[in-house]
Amino acid sequence: NYAFRLMPEFSKHSWGSFVKKNPRLANLSFSRADRLAIIYDTFVMKLGIKPQELSLIDTNILLRLATLATKENVYRWLAVARKLKRPDFYDRVHAVREFYGDKDWKPEYFYAKRK
């Protein structure tokens, strides 16, 4: 959690220097750390969710959920995220956005390349 709270202060160059001083983070790329920082900032800092409540949810799902979650709906979305696999979760998000008429919604953004 320490590194993720500090992420906004890092550039790619300074992240490399930071990782060298913190060997526990050696396998964590800058882009992965940046995504985790978005998740941490959204759910823990803004929405008040405990990190332990997020630990069993796929980080790709959490990243997508960060664009939808509000204080009013976060626990419902987290419950859905815990139950569904990634493709099924993306289908649910697509259906919800389609139902509410989100014209800017692009379903291909949420789908990883699948065969």
TIMARGU-72657 format. One line per field, with one value per residue (C-alpha): z, y, x; residue number from 0; residue in three letters. Coordinates in Angstrom, 1 decimal. Example, Ala and Ser with C-alpha at 12.3 -4.5 7.8 and 13.67 -1.06 7.14 Angstrom:
<recs>
pz = (7.8  7.1) .
py = (-4.5  -1.1) .
px = (12.3  13.7) .
num = (0  1) .
residu = (Ala  Ser) .
</recs>
This chain:
<recs>
pz = (0.0  0.8  -2.8  -4.3  -2.0  -3.3  -7.0  -8.1  -7.1  -9.5  -13.1  -14.9  -14.2  -10.5  -10.2  -11.4  -8.7  -6.0  -7.0  -6.7  -3.1  -2.3  -3.5  -2.5  -5.5  -8.0  -10.1  -10.2  -13.4  -13.4  -15.4  -13.1  -10.1  -11.7  -12.2  -8.6  -7.5  -9.4  -7.7  -4.3  -4.7  -6.0  -3.6  -0.4  -0.4  -2.2  -1.4  2.0  1.2  3.3  1.2  2.6  0.9  -2.5  -2.1  -3.7  -6.7  -10.1  -10.4  -14.0  -12.8  -10.1  -12.6  -14.8  -11.7  -10.7  -13.6  -12.3  -8.6  -6.4  -2.7  -3.4  -5.5  -4.6  -2.3  -4.9  -7.6  -5.4  -4.6  -8.4  -9.0  -6.3  -8.0  -11.7  -13.8  -15.9  -19.2  -17.3  -15.3  -18.5  -20.0  -16.9  -17.1  -20.8  -20.1  -17.4  -19.5  -22.4  -20.3  -19.0  -22.5  -22.1  -25.6  -24.9  -23.9  -26.0  -25.0  -26.8  -24.3  -21.5  -23.4  -23.5  -26.7  -26.5  -29.0) .
py = (0.0  2.4  2.5  3.0  5.9  7.6  6.8  10.3  11.7  9.4  9.6  6.5  7.4  8.1  4.9  2.8  4.5  3.9  0.2  -0.3  0.9  -1.3  -4.8  -6.1  -4.1  -5.4  -7.3  -4.4  -2.3  1.4  0.9  -1.9  0.3  3.2  1.1  -0.1  3.5  4.4  1.5  2.5  6.2  5.4  2.8  3.4  7.1  8.4  5.7  4.6  0.9  -1.1  -2.6  -6.1  -5.9  -5.6  -8.3  -11.1  -9.2  -9.2  -5.9  -5.5  -5.6  -3.1  -0.8  -0.9  -0.6  2.6  4.4  3.4  3.2  5.9  6.0  4.9  1.9  0.7  -2.2  -3.5  -3.4  -5.0  -7.9  -8.4  -8.2  -10.9  -13.3  -13.0  -13.8  -11.0  -11.6  -12.0  -8.8  -6.9  -8.2  -7.0  -3.5  -3.4  -4.3  -1.7  1.1  0.1  0.1  3.6  4.9  5.8  7.0  7.3  3.6  1.5  -2.1  -3.1  -0.9  -3.4  -6.6  -8.1  -9.9  -13.2  -16.1) .
px = (0.0  2.9  4.1  0.6  -0.1  3.0  2.4  1.3  4.7  6.6  7.6  8.7  12.3  11.8  9.7  12.7  14.9  12.3  12.0  15.8  15.6  12.6  13.3  9.8  8.5  11.1  8.5  6.0  6.1  5.4  2.2  0.9  1.7  -0.1  -3.2  -3.1  -2.7  -5.9  -7.7  -6.4  -7.2  -10.8  -11.8  -9.8  -9.3  -12.4  -15.0  -13.7  -13.5  -11.0  -8.2  -9.0  -12.4  -10.7  -8.1  -10.0  -11.3  -9.5  -7.6  -8.7  -12.3  -11.5  -9.9  -13.1  -15.3  -13.4  -15.2  -18.6  -18.5  -20.1  -20.7  -24.3  -23.5  -20.0  -21.0  -23.5  -20.8  -18.3  -20.7  -21.2  -17.4  -16.8  -19.2  -18.5  -15.5  -14.1  -16.0  -19.3  -18.6  -17.9  -21.1  -23.0  -21.4  -22.3  -25.9  -26.2  -24.7  -26.8  -30.0  -29.2  -28.4  -24.7  -24.0  -20.2  -20.0  -17.6  -17.9  -14.7  -12.8  -13.7  -13.0  -9.6  -8.9  -10.6  -10.6) .
num = (0  1  2  3  4  5  6  7  8  9  10  11  12  13  14  15  16  17  18  19  20  21  22  23  24  25  26  27  28  29  30  31  32  33  34  35  36  37  38  39  40  41  42  43  44  45  46  47  48  49  50  51  52  53  54  55  56  57  58  59  60  61  62  63  64  65  66  67  68  69  70  71  72  73  74  75  76  77  78  79  80  81  82  83  84  85  86  87  88  89  90  91  92  93  94  95  96  97  98  99  100  101  102  103  104  105  106  107  108  109  110  111  112  113  114) .
residu = (Asn  Tyr  Ala  Phe  Arg  Leu  Met  Pro  Glu  Phe  Ser  Lys  His  Ser  Trp  Gly  Ser  Phe  Val  Lys  Lys  Asn  Pro  Arg  Leu  Ala  Asn  Leu  Ser  Phe  Ser  Arg  Ala  Asp  Arg  Leu  Ala  Ile  Ile  Tyr  Asp  Thr  Phe  Val  Met  Lys  Leu  Gly  Ile  Lys  Pro  Gln  Glu  Leu  Ser  Leu  Ile  Asp  Thr  Asn  Ile  Leu  Leu  Arg  Leu  Ala  Thr  Leu  Ala  Thr  Lys  Glu  Asn  Val  Tyr  Arg  Trp  Leu  Ala  Val  Ala  Arg  Lys  Leu  Lys  Arg  Pro  Asp  Phe  Tyr  Asp  Arg  Val  His  Ala  Val  Arg  Glu  Phe  Tyr  Gly  Asp  Lys  Asp  Trp  Lys  Pro  Glu  Tyr  Phe  Tyr  Ala  Lys  Arg  Lys) .
</recs>
